[in-house]
Amino acid sequence: GQQVMQIPQYQHVQEGEDFTTYCNSSTTLSNIQWYKQRPGGHPVFLIQLVKSGEVKKQKRLTFQFGEAKKNSSLHITATQTTDVGTYFCAGPIIQGAQKLVFGQGTRLTINP
Amino acid sequence: DGGITQSPKYLFRKEGQNVTLSCEQNLNHDAMYWYRQDPGQGLRLIYYSQIVNDFQKGDIAEGYSVSREKKESFPLTVTSAQKNPTAFYLCASSISGRIYNEQFFGPGTRLTVL
């Protein structure tokens, strides 16, 4: 079945360093969503990318959707302790379906 | 105050007992979802419902059952047939079941089966 793979599984950085997580799909995605889950919390929607090659920014966070719409990335510039958590990407299982498949997530920890 | 509520936050049950997890939303959303999250894992879809009185199986529906009698409620029953029920259960909703809609998650219920 369709899979959404996310790497790395864990990332530990010093505060102020940059961080990137990558998401790869076995098939073309119509859209991709990103969520953040703080430790002990629940996932919260961050952003959605729909267009091929799309780049969106939210302050220090930059999201990209690949030209082939099979991969995506989230880059955080100059991490802060508030960035701690697990970042998930999610895409529809098949084109036009209402079900999302989530990547395994990248858990980010930060040394202050 | 709009949102999704799940109760209880922590739940303990003995092996062999059925247990029902509550999920209520006052966002007037049509679609609702149940996910299971295991430590260090992503979210796996158990069941979803796009409209009242209708629901579909997700990827790991075996051992679970749901109902959607009211728009705002989507309870999940974990039956004794579920082989490994201890997990963190998350309920979510979206405006509709269309793929472009973001999902809003409840705080989750952590189920431990002893």
Contacts between the chains, C-beta under 8 A, distances in Angstrom:
chain1	res1	chain2	res2	distance
A	6	B	42	7.6
A	9	B	40	7.5
A	30	B	99	6.3
A	31	B	99	6.4
A	31	B	100	5.9
A	33	B	102	6.5
A	33	B	103	7.8
A	41	B	107	7.6
A	42	B	90	6.0
A	42	B	105	4.2
A	42	B	106	6.5
A	42	B	107	5.5
A	42	B	108	5.3
A	43	B	43	7.1
A	43	B	90	7.2
A	43	B	92	8.0
A	43	B	103	7.9
A	43	B	105	5.0
A	44	B	105	7.1
A	45	B	102	4.1
A	45	B	103	6.6
A	45	B	104	7.2
A	48	B	100	6.9
A	48	B	102	6.5
A	50	B	100	7.1
A	88	B	42	6.2
A	88	B	43	7.1
A	90	B	43	7.9
A	92	B	99	4.5
A	96	B	99	6.8
A	97	B	99	6.4
A	98	B	31	7.0
A	98	B	48	7.1
A	98	B	50	6.2
A	98	B	97	3.9
A	98	B	98	6.5
A	98	B	99	5.8
A	99	B	45	5.9
A	99	B	48	6.5
A	99	B	58	6.7
A	100	B	45	7.3
A	100	B	99	7.6
A	100	B	103	7.1
A	101	B	45	7.6
A	101	B	59	7.9
A	102	B	35	7.9
A	102	B	42	4.2
A	102	B	43	4.3
A	102	B	44	7.7
A	103	B	42	5.7
A	104	B	40	7.9
A	104	B	41	6.3
A	104	B	42	4.5
A	105	B	41	7.7
A	105	B	42	5.3
A	107	B	40	7.6
